[in-house]
Amino acid sequence: ADIGTSRTENIPVQVTIIRLTKENYLQWSAAITMGIAGRGRIAYLNGRKIPTETNVAWDTWFLEDNQVKTWIVNSVSPEIQPLILRKRTVRDMWVILEQIYGQKKKGVR
């Protein structure tokens, strides 16, 4: 199936102007979650939308997952990007960022 360029031409490459640093995970995660949810892609963050590679929905899922991965990569600082660039799915990216930066905020104040 030809996915076509019309479905990807007007997709933004950035969904928040807030960039993740080592200090602002809570602010960044709230902003990026709103941006992704507002574009109907929240299932990619929580891992609920991963078809098998033989499923007919695979091509669409792969395209959309890569769009969301682009949004995340473009919303983190350059020193954080190497941690996530080779992750297979959006969910994999999200989990590693949460494990590294989200845990630091627990127990503060």
Residue pairs with C-beta under 8 A, 6 or more apart in sequence:
1 56
1 59
3 59
3 60
3 63
7 63
8 63
8 67
11 67
12 71
13 70
13 71
13 74
14 71
14 74
14 75
15 32
15 35
15 36
15 38
15 39
15 71
15 75
16 28
16 31
16 32
16 34
16 35
16 75
18 24
18 27
18 28
18 31
18 32
18 75
19 28
19 75
19 76
19 77
20 28
20 32
20 75
20 76
20 77
20 80
20 97
20 101
21 28
21 77
21 80
22 80
22 101
22 104
25 97
25 98
25 101
25 102
25 104
25 105
26 102
26 105
28 75
28 76
29 97
29 98
29 102
31 75
32 71
32 72
32 75
33 42
33 45
35 71
36 42
36 44
36 45
36 68
36 71
41 64
41 67
41 68
43 49
44 64
44 65
44 68
44 89
44 90
44 91
45 68
45 90
45 91
45 94
46 91
47 89
47 91
49 61
50 61
50 89
50 91
51 57
51 58
51 61
52 58
55 61
65 89
65 90
68 90
69 87
69 89
69 90
69 93
72 84
72 90
72 93
72 94
72 97
73 81
73 84
73 85
73 93
76 84
76 97
80 97
83 96
83 97
83 100
84 93
84 96
84 97
87 93
87 96
